[in-house]
Amino acid sequence: MNHHDELAKRISLVRRDLGNLLFHFTRKPEHDIEVIHGIEKTIMGGHASSVLHKILMEGKILGSSHWIRGRYKCVCFSESPITELAAVFSLAKIAADKNERPRYEPFGIAVTKEWLFSKGGRPVIYQPESEFELLHEEIRY
């Protein structure tokens, strides 16, 4: 085991906020979901579970450009451990109204960091638009 692997192993023993899995959760869509599988097309209700069904049947997640700059689309994943995410989703039970509920529901997929990175996934960088040019060229994704 090299020095980097050993350090990562020791860090994982004390950092409960980091995990090896990344989670993509779905939310209730604004309209019914159309699922295409082969030549069959099915219209499903507008539920977060329907979005997950579409992802599993079609084998892809559609990105959005809502929260990012430029012409690109992205798919968001959470690095939070599943135990912490369970606590977040429990807020739905105690929320006074829908505005206090989590944006996403507990329907989603998990992938390893290694797999996502091999597909081109990268960490998000939160910053004002005015600081984009300050980034090194390699991380202007």
C-alpha positions, -999 to +999 in steps of 0.1 A: +000+000+000+015+034-010+016+064+013-015+080-004-036+049+001-025+046+037-034+082+044-068+078+028-075+048+049-065+066+082-087+096+072-117+074+065-115+060+101-122+094+116-141+113+089-177+101+093-188+128+068-170+111+039-178+079+022-168+059-009-204+060-024-220+089-041-258+092-041-280+107-068-315+113-054-347+121-073-374+146-066-410+149-076-412+161-112-435+189-124-453+166-147-459+129-155-429+108-164-425+091-198-404+060-197-391+045-230-378+009-228-371-006-262-401+001-283-425+004-254-434+038-239-451+041-205-465+072-189-460+071-151-472+094-124-453+125-113-436+109-083-399+108-073-401+070-075-412+073-112-381+093-119-360+065-104-379+039-124-371+060-156-334+061-147-333+023-141-353+014-173-335+038-196-300+034-181-293+071-179-296+102-158-305+134-175-285+164-164-296+200-158-280+233-164-301+250-137-273+254-112-242+257-134-226+281-158-224+278-195-239+254-220-232+223-200-256+201-181-246+183-149-259+155-127-256+161-089-245+135-064-240+137-027-210+125-009-227+124+025-229+089+041-262+072+038-267+074+076-266+112+075-289+113+045-314+092+063-315+119+090-321+146+063-349+127+048-366+123+082-371+160+081-401+154+057-419+138+086-415+168+110-417+196+084-445+221+091-451+226+054-437+216+020-413+245+020-394+230+049-391+195+033-359+183+016-359+191-021-352+154-029-368+122-018-352+090-007-353+074-042-320+072-060-289+053-070-254+049-055-222+047-074-186+045-062-164+076-065-139+056-086-167+047-111-180+082-114-145+097-119-138+071-146-169+085-164-157+121-161-175+131-129-157+158-109-164+177-077-185+208-078-168+242-072-190+267-054-179+302-062-192+335-077-192+337-115-167+366-112-141+342-099-142+316-127-112+331-146-092+328-114-094+290-116-065+270-130-074+258-166-075+222-155-104+227-131-126+249-153-151+222-157 
